Amino acid sequence: MNFDDTPQEAAFRAEAKSWIAANAPKALEPELKTSGFGGLYLGSVDPMQAAKAWQKKKAAAGWACLHWPKDYGGRGASPIERVIWGQEEGLYAKLSAPFTIGHGMCGPTVMAFASEDQKRERLPPLASGEEIWCQLFSEPAAGSDLAGLRTRAEKDGDDWVVNGQKIWTSGAQHSDWGLLLTRTDPSVAKHKGLTMFFLNMRSPGVEVRPIRQMNDQRTFNEVFFENVRIPDAQRLGAVGQGWQVSLTTLMNERLSIGSGMPTGFPDLFELACQLETPDGPAVDDPAVRAKLADWAVKASGLRFTAFRALSALSKGETPGPENSIGKLVAGSMMQDIAKFALDLEGHAGLLTDPDDAPALAKFQTMLLRSPATRIEGGSDEILRNIIAERVLGLPPDIRVDKDVAFNAIPTGGR
Amino acid sequence: MNFDFSDEQKQLRDSARRFLEKQSPVAVVRRVLEGDEGYDKELWKGLAEMGFTGAAIPEEFGGAGLGHLELCVIAEELGRSLAPTPFSSSIYLAAEFLMAAGSEEQKAKYLPKLASGEWIGTFAFAEGVGEVTPDRIASGASQGKLSGTKVPVPDGEIADFAVVAANTGGSGVRSVSLFLVDLSGAGVTRTPVKTIDPSRKHARIAFDGAAAEPLGAAGEGWSILTNVLDRAAVLTAFEQVGGSDRALEMARDYALERIAFGRQIGSFQAIKHILADMYVSATLARSNCYWGAYALSTGSAELPEAAATARVSATQAFQHCSTNNIQVHGGMGFTWQFDCHLYYKRSNLLALNLGSLSQWENKLIERMRAGNSAKDAA
């Protein structure tokens, strides 16, 4: 049992380290340190330009989408090498935020289902950050119940005509391409009538409306489709096979390990050690200690759970199901930690301007962002269902709409 | 990175599991629970014959000389099966004390007998209510004679000897020294005490001028016992993880078997989410225990922090899993007939027997602060 690299891994790490040392945008380091929790915020430069510049530089030197084949803009690296790169990239990985969904979910789906020509055309600019992708899955009436989506695609000659609405689409306002899950047959059971496409987000009839969120940011969007035409050649998988295709996408999301969900714990520990109370530093208060210890072992447990998964990757094995706990633990932990930090800060806890608030207002930012973390990409409740059903082998929920034609499912008037 | 047990260690775990499933079924646990015999003698003999008791004891002292990773693997299986034996007192504590602080003569005298299971050792530490601190150790020793009362002492009635923490003058950490005391000798009175888990017996031991042989240097007792408690904490954490997993399996199996409202209760989200949360805490604890095992086996400077982390995490997990195992079983989980209470009781015993959860939480934060200042200074 050890944390050591194999000789090959060590050589790869050294190469990555030296390239990063010579090429990373070091001027951005102070701002990257304080940027976080739900978006990329840089004061001095346009975050998108900074992100694209770093991605382009990486791609040119073969450090983009490391695990993709070289022909598609990657490096042909092993999964563990991809993780090592992530560890070495460290702070600068924050600059990859605009590409996370494209690289992690859209790219692998295109790779699995698109034609060879399409892959050679679309994947390299995705890898290099020239083109940004979004994932058009959730709808107002289909969140956790994704297969209940209603955006219609109807065949018209060699094209499909799409009408409907998506929501919670991260980064749609910056996207060039989108991965779109539609309903092509409402007369069959809900999982059977879906079909996947990719489309140019500049197509006539696509309208993106950013959503003003409770934290006053606009990272999520609504996307409306009005008679949008998509060539049949941009269909991914067979007609009616959209659900199976989407599972490929979602499985890739779950395999993108090693990035590590932030929990806020190191920040809280620092605050508790530094914050003076009339009785000394907050960390000396037994009530504070009990809470810190509880979060400390959770943060440490997540870290070492990830190490176990990395060990499996290092041996060329598939990581076990234990990695499915990450977001479930980290999401609510971040929310609880934010509330507790504000409590420690007392009256000053209600300030939100980084110039006024303690710790550059990071806990206030965390408080207002964390509700989304517990919902996006599978809510806490859906994640518990997944653990119970796929890991522990409990029976699936009884689904009253399972064998009913989609257009016969009650809608509650919507 | 290879943050996992080796194939050989996994094979050892499998063979320990097979052995314990056969030799330590619930019937054996219940026999000790309901009886006056302090432990299951057949099982204890078997554990020694399998080489488990001597796994981490060097070959020159009669052990198998494997190491502490192997002992961790065995501990997990002991926890899973609730094995009613003095393994933790004799091996995690007495043997570790001797290996940490014993003279060559003491090691040669005691370790082979501990490895073979012929002698049982224990650690006599606590004396009263609340956290044990150096100034709360009233038992005193001078000129080879020890007096005072220790309670509760695990396996106190059946142990052949004890490592005893006693005051040797003054106050603070330097006031504590350790002694080896033959429990069958003169000046030792042992009385059984009832505990929350009767499958693991405890005693009150009154020493009245009992013959005591120093273990380690005078005034070094607190420092030695702090280290040994950290080592024992990692091993106990593996027992707790083994128990957590078993409690989770019992609850899962019952959720699949029990029908209510015309369906398996495991198909209700209320039950599923309880079980998912049990899986989460057991998984976090297991990963933290791996860190503890790494630190224990390599003699890493991280041991104090890793041990406290494993201890806190595994205590939480076992209490959480054993508590919710009863909840998932409903009323039947509250009966003597069902086995849920055996795990509930063991989880609450293990949560206290090396010092309480809040004490370990306190240690963890102290040690993280110390670690951070060391990092800042570096």
Interface residues (C-beta under 8 A of the other chain):
Chain A: M1 N2 F3 D4 D5 E9 I80 F269 C273 V283 P286 R289 A290 L292 A293 D294 A296 V297 K298 S300 G301 L302 R303 F304 T305 F307 R308 L310 S311 A312 S314 K315 E322 I325 L328 V329 E381 L383 R384 N385 I387 A388 E389 V391 L392 G393 L394 P395 P396 D397 I398
Chain B: M1 N2 F3 D4 F5 S6 L69 L248 R252 A255 L256 R263 Q264 G266 S267 Q269 I271 K272 H273 L275 A276 D277 Y279 V280 T283 L284 A285 R286 S287 N288 Y290 W291 A293 Y294 S297 T298 T309 V312 S313 Q316 S358 W360 E361 N362 L364 I365 M368 R369 N372
